[in-house]
Amino acid sequence: MKRALIVVGIVLAGLGALGIRVVVEGRRALAAGDDAAREGRMTDAIAGWEAAARWYLPFAPHVDDAYERLIYLAGSEHAFALAAWRAVRSAALATRTLWTPHADDLMTANAQIAELASRDPEGALAAGPDAAARKAWHTERLARDPGPSRGGVFLAVLGIGAWLAGIGMVIRGPAKLGAAVTVLGLIGWMIGLAIA
C-alpha cells in the first residue's frame, strides 16, 4: 500500500509540474502576442496567440484569451483575417484528443477560411472559375479530418499495452510468454502507427 501511494504521489507531482509548465508557457506566449500587437507586428501577434492556444490545458484562461484575440483580430483587420482564422483552425486541430476543444471555433474558422479563400481567384485555380465553386471546394477540403484513423490509434494503444504487459511478464512471470507478448505488442504498435 505504501509503495502504491509513493507511485501515485510521483505521478501526481509529475502531472502538476507539467500543468504548471503549460500554464506558464501559455501565458508567456499570450504576453508575447500582446506585446507584438501593441508594436503593430500583427503577424508576430498571431503567432504568439496561436502558440498560447496550443499550450492547452482544460480551464486554463490563457487558451480562451488567445482564441478571443485571434477571433477579434480576424473580424476587425481584414488584412490579417485569413491568417488569424488559420491560426484558430491550427490551434484547435493541434489540441484535440478524444474531443476537440473549441470545436465551435474550429467550425467557424473553417467557414471563414473557405469564404475568404474563395474571394481570391488566384488562390486555388483548380477550385473553379467563380467564388461559389471556390468556396465549395475549400469547404470540402477543410471539412476533411486530417487526424489519424481511429482504428490505427486503437491498434497502436493496444500494441503499447501488450508490450508493457509483456515486459511485466518477463520480469515477474513466464519469460517466454512475456517475450512473445512483448514482440506481438511491438508489432501491433508499429502496424497501428503505420495505418494511423
GROMACS elastic network, one bead per residue, 0.5 to 0.9 nm:
[ bonds ]
;  ai    aj funct       b0    kb
    1     4     6  0.51474   500
    1     5     6  0.63703   500
    1     6     6  0.87781   500
    2     5     6  0.51646   500
    2     6     6  0.63567   500
    2     7     6  0.87899   500
    3     6     6  0.51178   500
    3     7     6  0.63223   500
    3     8     6  0.86762   500
    4     7     6  0.50888   500
    4     8     6  0.61162   500
    4     9     6  0.84736   500
    5     8     6  0.50176   500
    5     9     6  0.59607   500
    5    10     6  0.85370   500
    6    10     6  0.61649   500
    6    11     6  0.86088   500
    7    10     6  0.51324   500
    7    11     6  0.61868   500
    7    12     6  0.85866   500
    8    11     6  0.51001   500
    8    12     6  0.60659   500
    8    13     6  0.84869   500
    9    12     6  0.51316   500
    9    13     6  0.60284   500
    9    14     6  0.85187   500
   10    13     6  0.50916   500
   10    14     6  0.61221   500
   10    15     6  0.86105   500
   11    14     6  0.51052   500
   11    15     6  0.61757   500
   11    16     6  0.85155   500
   12    15     6  0.50617   500
   12    16     6  0.59700   500
   12    17     6  0.85186   500
   13    17     6  0.61177   500
   13    18     6  0.85366   500
   14    17     6  0.51470   500
   14    18     6  0.61559   500
   14    19     6  0.85742   500
   15    19     6  0.60540   500
   15    20     6  0.85939   500
   16    19     6  0.50210   500
   16    20     6  0.61877   500
   16    21     6  0.86116   500
   17    20     6  0.51346   500
   17    21     6  0.62271   500
   17    22     6  0.87013   500
   18    21     6  0.50979   500
   18    22     6  0.62419   500
   18    23     6  0.87637   500
   19    22     6  0.51246   500
   19    23     6  0.63252   500
   19    24     6  0.86368   500
   19    57     6  0.72128   500
   20    23     6  0.52361   500
   20    24     6  0.60914   500
   20    25     6  0.85233   500
   21    24     6  0.51193   500
   21    25     6  0.59598   500
   21    26     6  0.82608   500
   22    25     6  0.53135   500
   22    26     6  0.58737   500
   22    27     6  0.84799   500
   22    55     6  0.56396   500
   22    56     6  0.70602   500
   22    57     6  0.69172   500
   22    60     6  0.88617   500
   23    26     6  0.50425   500
   23    27     6  0.60383   500
   23    28     6  0.84494   500
   23    55     6  0.72430   500
   23    56     6  0.81460   500
   23    57     6  0.74054   500
   23    60     6  0.66937   500
   23    61     6  0.85617   500
   23    62     6  0.74816   500
   24    27     6  0.52620   500
   24    28     6  0.61197   500
   24    29     6  0.86810   500
   25    29     6  0.61300   500
   25    30     6  0.85426   500
   25    51     6  0.89022   500
   25    52     6  0.74407   500
   25    55     6  0.69685   500
   26    29     6  0.51563   500
   26    30     6  0.61521   500
   26    31     6  0.86061   500
   26    49     6  0.88148   500
   26    51     6  0.71401   500
   26    53     6  0.71552   500
   26    54     6  0.77636   500
   26    55     6  0.50915   500
   26    56     6  0.76560   500
   26    60     6  0.86766   500
   26    62     6  0.60941   500
   26    63     6  0.73099   500
   27    31     6  0.61027   500
   27    32     6  0.85371   500
   27    52     6  0.66441   500
   27    55     6  0.87925   500
   27    61     6  0.86375   500
   27    62     6  0.57144   500
   27    63     6  0.86075   500
   28    31     6  0.51370   500
   28    32     6  0.61735   500
   28    33     6  0.86735   500
   28    48     6  0.86872   500
   28    52     6  0.76255   500
   29    33     6  0.62186   500
   29    34     6  0.86226   500
   29    47     6  0.86123   500
   29    48     6  0.50425   500
   29    49     6  0.64397   500
   29    50     6  0.82707   500
   29    51     6  0.59471   500
   29    53     6  0.86884   500
   29    55     6  0.86384   500
   29    62     6  0.88856   500
   30    33     6  0.51076   500
   30    34     6  0.62153   500
   30    35     6  0.86601   500
   30    45     6  0.85339   500
   30    48     6  0.58672   500
   30    49     6  0.52921   500
   30    50     6  0.83820   500
   30    51     6  0.76234   500
   30    52     6  0.51998   500
   30    53     6  0.82397   500
   30    62     6  0.66843   500
   30    63     6  0.85254   500
   30    65     6  0.79197   500
   30    66     6  0.63922   500
   31    35     6  0.60858   500
   31    36     6  0.85381   500
   31    48     6  0.77556   500
   31    49     6  0.83740   500
   31    52     6  0.87831   500
   32    35     6  0.51080   500
   32    36     6  0.61784   500
   32    37     6  0.86116   500
   32    44     6  0.82952   500
   32    45     6  0.71089   500
   32    48     6  0.56983   500
   32    49     6  0.79389   500
   33    36     6  0.51078   500
   33    37     6  0.61512   500
   33    38     6  0.86717   500
   33    41     6  0.89065   500
   33    42     6  0.83154   500
   33    44     6  0.64833   500
   33    46     6  0.65303   500
   33    47     6  0.69407   500
   33    49     6  0.52975   500
   33    50     6  0.85796   500
   33    51     6  0.88225   500
   33    52     6  0.84492   500
   33    66     6  0.86814   500
   34    37     6  0.50786   500
   34    38     6  0.62454   500
   34    39     6  0.87011   500
   34    45     6  0.62893   500
   34    48     6  0.78447   500
   34    49     6  0.79166   500
   34    69     6  0.89085   500
   35    38     6  0.51710   500
   35    39     6  0.63672   500
   35    40     6  0.87493   500
   35    41     6  0.86171   500
   35    45     6  0.74333   500
   36    39     6  0.50909   500
   36    40     6  0.62255   500
   36    42     6  0.64815   500
   36    43     6  0.82394   500
   36    44     6  0.58462   500
   36    46     6  0.86955   500
   36    48     6  0.81275   500
   37    41     6  0.55175   500
   37    42     6  0.53702   500
   37    43     6  0.84968   500
   37    44     6  0.76140   500
   37    45     6  0.51746   500
   37    46     6  0.83725   500
   38    41     6  0.75792   500
   38    42     6  0.86724   500
   38    45     6  0.87479   500
   39    42     6  0.82283   500
   40    43     6  0.87936   500
   40    44     6  0.89717   500
   40    45     6  0.84129   500
   41    44     6  0.55135   500
   41    45     6  0.62432   500
   41    46     6  0.88622   500
   42    46     6  0.61006   500
   42    47     6  0.85409   500
   42    73     6  0.89700   500
   42    80     6  0.75209   500
   43    46     6  0.51888   500
   43    47     6  0.63535   500
   43    48     6  0.87242   500
   43    80     6  0.77315   500
   43    83     6  0.80000   500
   43    84     6  0.87610   500
   44    48     6  0.61228   500
   44    49     6  0.85930   500
   45    48     6  0.50774   500
   45    49     6  0.61214   500
   45    50     6  0.84438   500
   45    70     6  0.88434   500
   46    49     6  0.51926   500
   46    50     6  0.59765   500
   46    51     6  0.84888   500
   46    69     6  0.86072   500
   46    70     6  0.66838   500
   46    73     6  0.86475   500
   46    80     6  0.86669   500
   46    83     6  0.75081   500
   46    84     6  0.61339   500
   46    87     6  0.70002   500
   47    50     6  0.51324   500
   47    51     6  0.61316   500
   47    52     6  0.86322   500
   47    84     6  0.88550   500
   47    87     6  0.75433   500
   48    51     6  0.51058   500
   48    52     6  0.62254   500
   48    53     6  0.87119   500
   48    66     6  0.85030   500
   49    53     6  0.62011   500
   49    54     6  0.85945   500
   49    63     6  0.86041   500
   49    65     6  0.84187   500
   49    67     6  0.73594   500
   49    69     6  0.72549   500
   49    70     6  0.67902   500
   49    87     6  0.82399   500
   50    53     6  0.50712   500
   50    54     6  0.62149   500
   50    55     6  0.88132   500
   50    66     6  0.68005   500
   50    67     6  0.77896   500
   50    70     6  0.77507   500
   50    84     6  0.84812   500
   50    87     6  0.55323   500
   50    88     6  0.68264   500
   50    90     6  0.78002   500
   50    91     6  0.60252   500
   51    54     6  0.50139   500
   51    55     6  0.64315   500
   51    66     6  0.84958   500
   51    87     6  0.89040   500
   51    91     6  0.76245   500
   52    55     6  0.52479   500
   52    56     6  0.76285   500
   52    62     6  0.65263   500
   52    63     6  0.60761   500
   52    65     6  0.86326   500
   52    66     6  0.60252   500
   52    67     6  0.87325   500
   52    91     6  0.87783   500
   53    56     6  0.60104   500
   53    62     6  0.71236   500
   53    64     6  0.73162   500
   53    65     6  0.81502   500
   53    66     6  0.54792   500
   53    67     6  0.64813   500
   53    88     6  0.81268   500
   53    91     6  0.58564   500
   53    92     6  0.79214   500
   53    95     6  0.83329   500
   54    57     6  0.89135   500
   54    63     6  0.75172   500
   54    90     6  0.85008   500
   54    91     6  0.51795   500
   54    92     6  0.76492   500
   54    94     6  0.65851   500
   54    95     6  0.60798   500
   55    62     6  0.84690   500
   55    63     6  0.71630   500
   55    91     6  0.89181   500
   55    95     6  0.80646   500
   56    59     6  0.87361   500
   56    60     6  0.72229   500
   56    62     6  0.85170   500
   56    63     6  0.62097   500
   56    91     6  0.89335   500
   56    95     6  0.63870   500
   56   101     6  0.86794   500
   57    60     6  0.54308   500
   57    61     6  0.88843   500
   57    63     6  0.77075   500
   58    61     6  0.87235   500
   58    63     6  0.85758   500
   58   101     6  0.84311   500
   59    62     6  0.88209   500
   59    63     6  0.80567   500
   59    64     6  0.84351   500
   60    63     6  0.59812   500
   60    64     6  0.75858   500
   61    64     6  0.55836   500
   61    65     6  0.62553   500
   61    66     6  0.86804   500
   62    66     6  0.60067   500
   62    67     6  0.86761   500
   63    66     6  0.51965   500
   63    67     6  0.64199   500
   63    68     6  0.86901   500
   64    67     6  0.51649   500
   64    68     6  0.61206   500
   64    69     6  0.86636   500
   64   102     6  0.87186   500
   65    68     6  0.50633   500
   65    69     6  0.62275   500
   65    70     6  0.86835   500
   66    69     6  0.52100   500
   66    70     6  0.62437   500
   66    71     6  0.86238   500
   66    88     6  0.89772   500
   67    70     6  0.51461   500
   67    71     6  0.60572   500
   67    72     6  0.84134   500
   67    88     6  0.66070   500
   67    91     6  0.87920   500
   67   102     6  0.85814   500
   67   105     6  0.81231   500
   68    71     6  0.52279   500
   68    72     6  0.59594   500
   68    73     6  0.84831   500
   69    72     6  0.50972   500
   69    73     6  0.60586   500
   69    74     6  0.85219   500
   70    73     6  0.51548   500
   70    74     6  0.61230   500
   70    75     6  0.86966   500
   70    81     6  0.87178   500
   70    84     6  0.54164   500
   70    85     6  0.71691   500
   70    87     6  0.75031   500
   70    88     6  0.67474   500
   71    74     6  0.50034   500
   71    75     6  0.62711   500
   71    76     6  0.86484   500
   71    81     6  0.84338   500
   71    84     6  0.69062   500
   71    85     6  0.69944   500
   71    88     6  0.75621   500
   71   105     6  0.85427   500
   71   109     6  0.86910   500
   72    75     6  0.51980   500
   72    76     6  0.61168   500
   72    77     6  0.84092   500
   72    84     6  0.89394   500
   73    76     6  0.51169   500
   73    77     6  0.55773   500
   73    78     6  0.82815   500
   73    80     6  0.71546   500
   73    81     6  0.66657   500
   73    84     6  0.67631   500
   73    85     6  0.89902   500
   74    77     6  0.58474   500
   74    78     6  0.66737   500
   74    79     6  0.85588   500
   74    80     6  0.62665   500
   74    82     6  0.69707   500
   74    83     6  0.78612   500
   74    84     6  0.53574   500
   74    85     6  0.62749   500
   75    78     6  0.70039   500
   75    81     6  0.65599   500
   76    80     6  0.87014   500
   76    81     6  0.77651   500
   77    80     6  0.55727   500
   77    81     6  0.60059   500
   78    82     6  0.78206   500
   79    82     6  0.76261   500
   79    83     6  0.85121   500
   80    83     6  0.53912   500
   80    84     6  0.60574   500
   80    85     6  0.86317   500
   81    84     6  0.51453   500
   81    85     6  0.61108   500
   81    86     6  0.85010   500
   81   112     6  0.87111   500
   81   113     6  0.86190   500
   81   116     6  0.81663   500
   82    85     6  0.52124   500
   82    86     6  0.60833   500
   82    87     6  0.85816   500
   82   112     6  0.78027   500
   82   113     6  0.61106   500
   82   116     6  0.65406   500
   82   117     6  0.77234   500
   83    86     6  0.50809   500
   83    87     6  0.61957   500
   83    88     6  0.87549   500
   83   113     6  0.88672   500
   84    87     6  0.50252   500
   84    88     6  0.63429   500
   84    89     6  0.87256   500
   84   109     6  0.88289   500
   85    88     6  0.50012   500
   85    89     6  0.62326   500
   85    90     6  0.85329   500
   85   106     6  0.87672   500
   85   108     6  0.84938   500
   85   109     6  0.51297   500
   85   110     6  0.77825   500
   85   112     6  0.69561   500
   85   113     6  0.63481   500
   86    89     6  0.50228   500
   86    90     6  0.59865   500
   86    91     6  0.85223   500
   86   109     6  0.69400   500
   86   110     6  0.81741   500
   86   113     6  0.69384   500
   87    91     6  0.60364   500
   87    92     6  0.84801   500
   87   109     6  0.87804   500
   88    91     6  0.52948   500
   88    92     6  0.61512   500
   88    93     6  0.86307   500
   88   105     6  0.70921   500
   88   106     6  0.66922   500
   88   109     6  0.64254   500
   89    92     6  0.52160   500
   89    93     6  0.61630   500
   89    94     6  0.84773   500
   89   105     6  0.76215   500
   89   106     6  0.52230   500
   89   107     6  0.82500   500
   89   108     6  0.87973   500
   89   109     6  0.57774   500
   89   110     6  0.69194   500
   90    93     6  0.52737   500
   90    94     6  0.59831   500
   90    95     6  0.86689   500
   90   106     6  0.85256   500
   91    94     6  0.50369   500
   91    95     6  0.62035   500
   91    96     6  0.87555   500
   91   106     6  0.87094   500
   92    95     6  0.54854   500
   92    96     6  0.64456   500
   92   100     6  0.67553   500
   92   101     6  0.63665   500
   92   102     6  0.61324   500
   92   103     6  0.69650   500
   92   105     6  0.76718   500
   92   106     6  0.59876   500
   93    96     6  0.55601   500
   93    97     6  0.89613   500
   93   100     6  0.72585   500
   93   101     6  0.85764   500
   93   103     6  0.88532   500
   93   106     6  0.77602   500
   93   146     6  0.84717   500
   93   147     6  0.83249   500
   94    97     6  0.86780   500
   95   100     6  0.69895   500
   95   101     6  0.68432   500
   96    99     6  0.56914   500
   96   101     6  0.60941   500
   96   102     6  0.89304   500
   96   103     6  0.89208   500
   97   100     6  0.63587   500
   97   101     6  0.84541   500
   99   103     6  0.84048   500
  100   103     6  0.53102   500
  100   106     6  0.86833   500
  101   104     6  0.84692   500
  101   105     6  0.87759   500
  101   106     6  0.88082   500
  102   105     6  0.51825   500
  102   106     6  0.63297   500
  102   107     6  0.88570   500
  103   107     6  0.63131   500
  103   108     6  0.86627   500
  104   107     6  0.51523   500
  104   108     6  0.62207   500
  104   109     6  0.85016   500
  105   108     6  0.50361   500
  105   109     6  0.59362   500
  105   110     6  0.85186   500
  106   110     6  0.61231   500
  106   111     6  0.86509   500
  107   110     6  0.51438   500
  107   111     6  0.63175   500
  107   112     6  0.86584   500
  107   143     6  0.86411   500
  108   111     6  0.51631   500
  108   112     6  0.61185   500
  108   113     6  0.85027   500
  109   112     6  0.50672   500
  109   113     6  0.59031   500
  109   114     6  0.84356   500
  110   113     6  0.51765   500
  110   114     6  0.61511   500
  110   115     6  0.85903   500
  110   138     6  0.86449   500
  110   139     6  0.69957   500
  110   142     6  0.59723   500
  110   143     6  0.74157   500
  111   114     6  0.52238   500
  111   115     6  0.61981   500
  111   116     6  0.86825   500
  111   135     6  0.88928   500
  111   138     6  0.88756   500
  111   139     6  0.67636   500
  111   142     6  0.84106   500
  112   116     6  0.60189   500
  112   117     6  0.83090   500
  113   116     6  0.51952   500
  113   117     6  0.57943   500
  113   118     6  0.82485   500
  113   135     6  0.89618   500
  113   138     6  0.78649   500
  113   139     6  0.82677   500
  113   142     6  0.84410   500
  114   117     6  0.52101   500
  114   118     6  0.59019   500
  114   119     6  0.88025   500
  114   134     6  0.79299   500
  114   135     6  0.52446   500
  114   136     6  0.76475   500
  114   137     6  0.80886   500
  114   139     6  0.53618   500
  114   140     6  0.89157   500
  114   142     6  0.76429   500
  115   118     6  0.52505   500
  115   119     6  0.67765   500
  115   131     6  0.84649   500
  115   134     6  0.86228   500
  115   135     6  0.57983   500
  115   138     6  0.81839   500
  115   139     6  0.83489   500
  116   119     6  0.55163   500
  116   120     6  0.73921   500
  116   135     6  0.83549   500
  117   120     6  0.56017   500
  117   121     6  0.84008   500
  117   123     6  0.65406   500
  117   124     6  0.81579   500
  117   131     6  0.88712   500
  117   134     6  0.76888   500
  117   135     6  0.72169   500
  117   138     6  0.73579   500
  118   121     6  0.69852   500
  118   123     6  0.75480   500
  118   124     6  0.81478   500
  118   127     6  0.85591   500
  118   130     6  0.81026   500
  118   131     6  0.50990   500
  118   132     6  0.72233   500
  118   133     6  0.79028   500
  118   136     6  0.83475   500
  118   137     6  0.84665   500
  118   138     6  0.72358   500
  119   122     6  0.89301   500
  119   123     6  0.82621   500
  119   130     6  0.86028   500
  119   131     6  0.58023   500
  119   134     6  0.79362   500
  119   135     6  0.81120   500
  120   123     6  0.51187   500
  120   124     6  0.77561   500
  120   131     6  0.79833   500
  120   134     6  0.86898   500
  121   124     6  0.67686   500
  121   125     6  0.67592   500
  121   127     6  0.89204   500
  121   128     6  0.84731   500
  121   129     6  0.73991   500
  121   130     6  0.74798   500
  121   131     6  0.75008   500
  121   134     6  0.80918   500
  122   125     6  0.58431   500
  123   127     6  0.85673   500
  123   134     6  0.89232   500
  124   127     6  0.52788   500
  124   128     6  0.77050   500
  124   134     6  0.73230   500
  124   137     6  0.89136   500
  124   138     6  0.87002   500
  125   128     6  0.62881   500
  125   129     6  0.74904   500
  125   134     6  0.84759   500
  126   129     6  0.83213   500
  126   134     6  0.83878   500
  126   137     6  0.87735   500
  127   130     6  0.85425   500
  127   133     6  0.63834   500
  127   135     6  0.80727   500
  127   136     6  0.81746   500
  127   137     6  0.54607   500
  127   138     6  0.75415   500
  128   131     6  0.76883   500
  128   132     6  0.82579   500
  128   133     6  0.51438   500
  128   134     6  0.53240   500
  128   135     6  0.89570   500
  128   137     6  0.78005   500
  129   132     6  0.86172   500
  129   133     6  0.68423   500
  129   134     6  0.73213   500
  130   133     6  0.55366   500
  130   134     6  0.62968   500
  130   135     6  0.86827   500
  131   134     6  0.50365   500
  131   135     6  0.59567   500
  131   136     6  0.85640   500
  132   135     6  0.51065   500
  132   136     6  0.62374   500
  132   137     6  0.85857   500
  133   136     6  0.51803   500
  133   137     6  0.61418   500
  133   138     6  0.86804   500
  134   138     6  0.61405   500
  134   139     6  0.84468   500
  135   138     6  0.51692   500
  135   139     6  0.59289   500
  135   140     6  0.84950   500
  136   139     6  0.50384   500
  136   140     6  0.60883   500
  136   141     6  0.86554   500
  137   140     6  0.53385   500
  137   141     6  0.64360   500
  137   142     6  0.87369   500
  138   141     6  0.51912   500
  138   142     6  0.60239   500
  138   143     6  0.85052   500
  139   142     6  0.51893   500
  139   143     6  0.61105   500
  139   144     6  0.89245   500
  140   143     6  0.52829   500
  140   144     6  0.68226   500
  141   144     6  0.54722   500
  141   145     6  0.89174   500
  142   145     6  0.79726   500
  142   146     6  0.89751   500
  143   146     6  0.89323   500
  144   147     6  0.89577   500
  145   148     6  0.82550   500
  147   150     6  0.87469   500
  147   196     6  0.82311   500
  148   151     6  0.85366   500
  148   152     6  0.70248   500
  148   153     6  0.68845   500
  148   193     6  0.88536   500
  148   195     6  0.80452   500
  149   152     6  0.53075   500
  149   153     6  0.63530   500
  149   154     6  0.86456   500
  149   195     6  0.73212   500
  150   153     6  0.50877   500
  150   154     6  0.60207   500
  150   155     6  0.85442   500
  150   196     6  0.72390   500
  151   154     6  0.50383   500
  151   155     6  0.61228   500
  151   156     6  0.85484   500
  151   192     6  0.75924   500
  151   195     6  0.81088   500
  151   196     6  0.71828   500
  152   155     6  0.51067   500
  152   156     6  0.60977   500
  152   157     6  0.85974   500
  152   189     6  0.88343   500
  152   191     6  0.75857   500
  152   193     6  0.62629   500
  152   194     6  0.75432   500
  152   195     6  0.52461   500
  153   156     6  0.50393   500
  153   157     6  0.61229   500
  153   158     6  0.84393   500
  153   189     6  0.88567   500
  153   192     6  0.60136   500
  153   193     6  0.70386   500
  153   195     6  0.83837   500
  153   196     6  0.58136   500
  154   157     6  0.52010   500
  154   158     6  0.60101   500
  154   159     6  0.84383   500
  154   192     6  0.72460   500
  154   196     6  0.89378   500
  155   159     6  0.59385   500
  155   160     6  0.85899   500
  155   188     6  0.61477   500
  155   189     6  0.63442   500
  155   190     6  0.88214   500
  155   191     6  0.74346   500
  155   193     6  0.80247   500
  155   196     6  0.87408   500
  156   160     6  0.62340   500
  156   161     6  0.85953   500
  156   185     6  0.86796   500
  156   186     6  0.87625   500
  156   188     6  0.62046   500
  156   190     6  0.68650   500
  156   191     6  0.71543   500
  156   193     6  0.58791   500
  156   196     6  0.82189   500
  157   160     6  0.51297   500
  157   161     6  0.61623   500
  157   162     6  0.86063   500
  157   188     6  0.86582   500
  157   189     6  0.68291   500
  157   192     6  0.79199   500
  158   161     6  0.50281   500
  158   162     6  0.61463   500
  158   163     6  0.85276   500
  158   185     6  0.73824   500
  158   188     6  0.72338   500
  158   189     6  0.71379   500
  158   192     6  0.86895   500
  159   162     6  0.50737   500
  159   163     6  0.60369   500
  159   164     6  0.85932   500
  159   182     6  0.87285   500
  159   184     6  0.73632   500
  159   186     6  0.58670   500
  159   187     6  0.70618   500
  159   190     6  0.78789   500
  159   191     6  0.87251   500
  159   192     6  0.76632   500
  160   164     6  0.61553   500
  160   165     6  0.84989   500
  160   182     6  0.88942   500
  160   185     6  0.59549   500
  160   186     6  0.67904   500
  160   188     6  0.78459   500
  160   189     6  0.58518   500
  161   164     6  0.51986   500
  161   165     6  0.60935   500
  161   166     6  0.84868   500
  161   185     6  0.70774   500
  161   189     6  0.89539   500
  162   166     6  0.59427   500
  162   167     6  0.85614   500
  162   181     6  0.61760   500
  162   182     6  0.63264   500
  162   183     6  0.87235   500
  162   184     6  0.73214   500
  162   186     6  0.78255   500
  162   188     6  0.84484   500
  162   189     6  0.88810   500
  163   166     6  0.50245   500
  163   167     6  0.62767   500
  163   168     6  0.86755   500
  163   178     6  0.87840   500
  163   179     6  0.89555   500
  163   181     6  0.64232   500
  163   183     6  0.69812   500
  163   184     6  0.72926   500
  163   186     6  0.58823   500
  163   188     6  0.89125   500
  163   189     6  0.83942   500
  164   167     6  0.51010   500
  164   168     6  0.62711   500
  164   169     6  0.86305   500
  164   181     6  0.88528   500
  164   182     6  0.70529   500
  164   185     6  0.79478   500
  165   168     6  0.50294   500
  165   169     6  0.61689   500
  165   170     6  0.86558   500
  165   178     6  0.75176   500
  165   181     6  0.73305   500
  165   182     6  0.72263   500
  165   185     6  0.85839   500
  166   170     6  0.61366   500
  166   171     6  0.86142   500
  166   175     6  0.86297   500
  166   177     6  0.75793   500
  166   179     6  0.60731   500
  166   180     6  0.72767   500
  166   183     6  0.79988   500
  166   184     6  0.88103   500
  166   185     6  0.76505   500
  167   170     6  0.50471   500
  167   171     6  0.62666   500
  167   172     6  0.86035   500
  167   175     6  0.88548   500
  167   178     6  0.62211   500
  167   179     6  0.72645   500
  167   181     6  0.81631   500
  167   182     6  0.61659   500
  168   171     6  0.51607   500
  168   172     6  0.59817   500
  168   173     6  0.73855   500
  168   178     6  0.72549   500
  169   172     6  0.51603   500
  169   174     6  0.60764   500
  169   175     6  0.63164   500
  169   176     6  0.87385   500
  169   177     6  0.73019   500
  169   179     6  0.78387   500
  169   181     6  0.84053   500
  169   182     6  0.87823   500
  170   173     6  0.57237   500
  170   174     6  0.61942   500
  170   176     6  0.72875   500
  170   177     6  0.75855   500
  170   179     6  0.62435   500
  170   182     6  0.85677   500
  171   174     6  0.82789   500
  171   175     6  0.71719   500
  171   178     6  0.81976   500
  172   175     6  0.79066   500
  173   176     6  0.89197   500
  173   177     6  0.82522   500
  173   178     6  0.72212   500
  174   177     6  0.56044   500
  174   178     6  0.61161   500
  174   179     6  0.86733   500
  175   179     6  0.59933   500
  175   180     6  0.85778   500
  176   179     6  0.51119   500
  176   180     6  0.62798   500
  176   181     6  0.86740   500
  177   180     6  0.50867   500
  177   181     6  0.61661   500
  177   182     6  0.85049   500
  178   181     6  0.50888   500
  178   182     6  0.60033   500
  178   183     6  0.85961   500
  179   183     6  0.61974   500
  179   184     6  0.85940   500
  180   183     6  0.52026   500
  180   184     6  0.61420   500
  180   185     6  0.84380   500
  181   184     6  0.50752   500
  181   185     6  0.58984   500
  181   186     6  0.85591   500
  182   185     6  0.50312   500
  182   186     6  0.62440   500
  182   187     6  0.86577   500
  183   186     6  0.51632   500
  183   187     6  0.62206   500
  183   188     6  0.86044   500
  184   187     6  0.50474   500
  184   188     6  0.60783   500
  184   189     6  0.84988   500
  185   188     6  0.50696   500
  185   189     6  0.60663   500
  185   190     6  0.86128   500
  186   190     6  0.61382   500
  186   191     6  0.85735   500
  187   190     6  0.51697   500
  187   191     6  0.61570   500
  187   192     6  0.84511   500
  188   191     6  0.51682   500
  188   192     6  0.59620   500
  188   193     6  0.85584   500
  189   192     6  0.50244   500
  189   193     6  0.61808   500
  189   194     6  0.85690   500
  190   193     6  0.51243   500
  190   194     6  0.60999   500
  190   195     6  0.87451   500
  191   195     6  0.62534   500
  191   196     6  0.83660   500
  192   195     6  0.54130   500
  192   196     6  0.58226   500
  193   196     6  0.50782   500
